[in-house]
Amino acid sequence: MTELPALSGKVALVTGASRGIGYGVAEALVARGDRVCITGRNEDALKEAVERLGADRVIGVAGKAHDLTHQRAAVERTMEAFGRVDFLVNNAGTNPVFGPIADLDLEVARKVFETNVVSALGFAQKTWHAWQKDNGGAIVNISSVAGLSASPFIGAYGISKAAMINLTQQLAHEFAPRVRVNAIAPAVVKTKFAAALYEGREAEAAAAYPLARLGVPSDIGGTAAFLTSEQSDWITGQTLVVDGGIFLNAGVA
C-alpha cells in the first residue's frame, strides 16, 4: 500500500465525488495530504469511494446536491469531523436530456439548473458562513466547454454551465479577498457521465483533439489541486479551460 503524505492541515468538500471527475479531484487532494468530505447520491457507491480513498482521511455524506437539507448536513458533518472546510469543489451535475432546446421540457430545464447551478450556490453559501468568511479558502466550480459556446443536443447543460461561469465571477467578486473562486471548463472526460459522447467511437472522438486523447479524471483533479493551492494565490474569478486543445480547432474546416 502506498504511504499517504503527511496531513496538510487543510480540508475540502467535493460534491458528486463517488466516481468520475469528482472522485479524481478528491483523489488529488488526498494525495497532497488534505482531508476530504465527498458527497454523492448513492450511499453504497459513496462508501466504496471512501474506502478506496482512505477512511482515515475521507468521509462521505449521501444525498442529492440540490437538497438544502443535504447541503447543510454535508457542511455540518465536515465541520464536525475535521473542524474546518477550506476548499469547496462544486462538481455535482446532471444532464438528463439530449436534443434541441426548442422541444425541451421546461421541468427538465429546471432540474438541470437546480442541480448544476443553484446547488453550487447553496454549497458556496454554506461553506462561506461555516468557515471561509472568517478563515479564507478557495472554491472551484466544475463548468464545461459546453458553457463557452453553442452545444448541439446538450443545450440545457451548456446553458447551465455558462451560468456557473458567471456564478464563479459573482462569487469571486463578493467573497474577495478572503476566498478565491475559480472554475474549470473541461472538454470530454472519460467518465460514465460523459459516456454517450464517446462510447463505441473513442478513437474517432479523440482524433479531433490536438493532444490525441480524451481527458481522464486525474486531468481535472490536478487542475483543481492547483486552483486550491498557494501556487494560485493571485488567481480568482477565472475559468481555466482544460480541453486537450480542442478549441484550437474552432473555425478550422
Buried (B, 14 or more C-beta within 10 A) or exposed (E): EEEBEEEBEBBBBBBBBBBBBBBBBBBBBBBBBBBBBBBBBEEEBBBBBBEBBBEEBBBBBBBBBBBEEBBBBBBBBBBEBBEBBBBBBBBBBBBEBEEEBEEBEEEBBEBBBBBBBBBBBBBBEBBBEBBBEEEEBBBBBBBBBBBBEEBEEBBBBBBBBBBBBBBBBBBBEEBEEEBBBBBBBBBBBBBEBBEEBBEEEBEEBBEBBEEEBBBEBBBBBBBBBBBBBEEBEEBBBBBBBBBBEBBEEEEEE
